[in-house]
Amino acid sequence: MRLILMSSFKSPVDTAKTVSSIGGTKSSANVLNVILLSFLAGAYIAFGGLLAEVANAGMLAAGCPLGLSKFVFGAVFPVGLMLVVLAGSELFTGNVMYMVMGVLDGKASVGGLCKNWVLSWVFNFVGALFVAYVLAYMSGIATDPVIAAGATKVAVAKVGLSWDVALIRGIGCNWLVCLAVYLALASDDIIGKIFGIWFPIMAFVTIGFEHSVANMFFIPLGMFLGADGVNWATTLGNIIPVTIGNIIGAAIFVGCIYYITYLKDAS
């Protein structure tokens, strides 16, 4: 009897081809669809952030060691990217990888890249703010004294980062985030996709890297709760360098390198 073994995942080369193809699709996507899906992506990441805030607050209130509380924070946060990838939406940080590989491979245009990046960044922010203000603050969930103490501490720490440190942490973050998306695309079953997402996202959060869309939730939530020194100016003072770092991390360390190694010769 002959046994035929079927792989449940794509090779790195086939995954790179998939990323490039998706970049081409995103390049020509309908503007309204991009806006709506970008709002959802910002909200999904914010859901993961809110869950992490609640879990972290309980750990800190219980007097758990900092390393353990950071791990719990990182362990629950990936639910946001799972929703983004599995339910479908437009997340700016992942789109950097998609669009760069798509443009380099000739599947996407530079104009499509600019449209996608601008719309996804802006409406990720809108979605994250909606969750921060309406579902976290106005609902009373984040105003619980224990949760509020943890949330304001997170926001103050983020706006306290220098510009160069925020940028560098943004590089490390989106390198891992795009690897999480890459691993999810490599898997052909939902459990494989979940595991592919969980480990890199848990790693970047626990390490302490900076994600621009997550910070669109964490920092404004601290501002709504009255955190010292947290305002729109300091919020953007963190998000802008983190965004630049996120672009570098995804474009160079994932998009360009995987294009050169897997797609350039084929093109």
N, C-alpha and C positions, 0 to 999 in steps of 0.2 A: 504494500500500500504506500502510495506516495503522499507525503505530508507537505502541504503548501503553507509556508509561514508568511503571514501578512503583517507588515509593519504597521503600527498604530501611530507612527510619527513620521514627519518629513525629514529629509536630510538637511543639513545647514544650507546647501546650495538651493534646494527646492524652497526652503523657507525664505531665502533671500529673494528668489523669484516672486514668491507670494507677496512679500513686502513691497517690491517694486510695482507689481500689478495693482495692489491696493492704492498705492500712491497715485497711479494713473487714474483710478476711479475717483479718488478724492479730488483730484485736480479739476475734473469736469463736473463735479457735483452741483446740484441745484442750491442756490444761495439760501433759500428758506430752509431747506433740509439741514444744511450745515449749521445755521443759526439754532434751530430747534435741538439738534443733536448735541451741539456744543453746550447749550444750557443744561441738558441732561447730564453730560459728562461732568460739568462743574458741580452739579448737585450730587452726583454719585460719589465723587471724591470727597465732598463735604460730609456725606453720610458716613463714610469711613472715618473721617476726621472726628465727627461727633461721637461715634462709637468709641474711638480711641480716647477722647477726652473723658468720657464717662468711666471707662475701665481704668484709666490712669489715675483719675481722682480717687477712686476707691482704693487703689493700691497705695497711693501716697498717704491717704487718711489712715490706712492700716499700719503705716510705718514700715512698709516694705523697702528693701534696699533699692537704691536708684537704678542699678543695672537691671534688676528684675522688673521694676515698673516700666523702664524703657522697652524691655523685651515685650511685655504685655501690650504696651502702646503699639509697637511694631507688629505684633502678632495679629491684632484685630483690624488694623488699618487697611490691609489688602482687600477687604471686601469692596472697597470703592473701585479699584481697578478691575476686580472680577466683574462688577456690574458694567463697567465701561466696555470691556472686551466681549463678554458673553451676551449682554443685552444689546450692545451696539450703540456707539455714540462717538462724538468727535472731541478727543482730548488733545489739547495743544501739545503736551510733552511727547506723546506718542506720535502725533502728526509730524513732528520735526523729523523723526526717523523715516516715516513713510514717504514724505514729500522729497527729502533729500535723495533717497535711493531712487525714487521715481524719476526725478529730474535727471540724475546722473545716468540712468538707464534709458532715458528717452521716452519714458512712459507718461511723464507729467511735464507741465510747462512751468517756467519761472513765475508767470502771472498766476497760474493756478496755485502754486506754492504760497505766494504772497496773500492771495485771497483766503486760502485755508488757514494760514497762520494767524492772520489778523482777526478773522471771524471767530475762530475757535478760542483764541486768547481772550477776546472781549467777552464772549458769551459764556465761556467757562467762569469768568469773574462774576457775571450776572447770576449764574446758577449757584455758585458758591455763596454769594451774598444772600441769596434767597433763603438757603438753608440756614445760614448763620443768623440772620435777623428773624425770619418768620418761624422756622421750625426749631431753632435752638434757643434764641433769646425770647421772642414773644410767647412761645409755648411754656416758658418757665423752666424748661429742662436745664438750661445752662445757668440760670440764676440761682439754682440750688447752691448754698454756700460752699459745699465741698467741691462741686464741679466748677463753680465760678473761680475758686481759688486756684485750681489747677489750670483752667483755661487762661486766666490772666497771666499766670506765671509763664506759660508757653508763649503767649504773645509778646510779653516783655523781653523774653530771651531772644526771640527772633528779631525784633526791631533793634536790639542791642548789638547785633552782629555788624562788623565793619563791612564796607562795600566789597572789598577784595575777598574776605572770608565767605560772605554770602555767595559770591560768584563761584568760588572754588567748590563750596559745598553743593551748589547747583549742578556743577559738572558731574560730580560723583553720583548725585541723585539720579539724573536722567540717563546716565550710562546704565545704571541698574534697572531703572524703570523700562527703558527700551529693550533691555535684555529680557525682562519679564514678558513684555508683549511678544518678543521674538520667540521665546519658549512656548508661549500660549499658541502662537500660530503654527509652531512645529508639531504640536500635538493634534491628533485627529479625534480625540474624545474629550468630553467635558471634564472628567476627573484629572486627566493629564494637563489640561489647560489651567485648572485651578491650582494644581501643584506648581506648574511652571510660573504662575503669577506670584504665588505666596512667598516662596523663598527669597527672590530678589527684592520684593517690596518690603518684606519683614526686615531684610538686611539693611536697606537704605534708611528706613525709619529708626531702627534700633541704633545704627551707627551715628545718626544725627545729621544726615545730609538734608538739603533743602529743596522742596518741590514747589514750584511757583503756584500751581493751581491749589494745592493743599494750603499754602499760605494765604491764598485768597479767602479761605475760610477761617483758619486759625487766628490770623492777626485781626481782621475786622470783628470777629467774635470777642476777642479781648477788648477791643475798642468799645464795643457796645456795652461791655460789662464794666467799663470805666478804668481799665488798666492804665497805670501811670506811664506817660510818655508815648502812648499809642494813639496815633491820629492818622489822618489820611496821608500826610506827608511822610511820616515814618513807615507807614504801611507800604507806600510805593517805593520808599528808600530801601526796603527789603525785596519786594517783588521784582523790581526792575533788574538788579544785578543777578538775582536768582534765575530770572527768565533767560538772561544772557548766558549764564552758566549752563542752564538746561539745554539751550540750543547747541552750545559747544559740545556738551557731553553726548547728545544724541547724534548730531551731525557728523562729528569727527570720529568719535570712538566706536560708533555703531554703523551709521549710514555710510560714511566714506570708506571705512576699513572693510566692511562686508561687501560693498560694491566692488572695490579693487580686487579683493581676494576671490569672490564668487561670481561676479557678473561682468566685469570689465572685458575679459577675453571673449566671453560669449557674445557680448554686444559688438 
